């Protein structure tokens, strides 16, 4: 779903409750796609806990 709020376009995926925005419809959809990909990406630790 995409709608305009002021100067921004908001793209929202209802199925997984993720949204993003952009200055154009295309930007908003591209940013939403990136957000969805990051949501499903395997987590990686950049800082490992210390073992005492």
C-alpha positions, 0 to 999 in steps of 0.5 A, a space after each residue: 500500500 502506498 500513500 502520500 503524506 505531505 511531501 513524502 510517499 509512504 509504502 507499507 506492507 500490511 502482511 508483516 507491518 513494515 513501512 518505509 518512505 521516499 520522495 517519490 513512489 518509486 523511492 518509497 517502494 525501493 526503500 520498502 523492499 530494502 527494509 523487508 530484505 533486512 527484516 529477513 536477513 540472518 542476524 550477525 553479531 559485530 560485537 561478541 560477548 566477553 567470556 569471564 
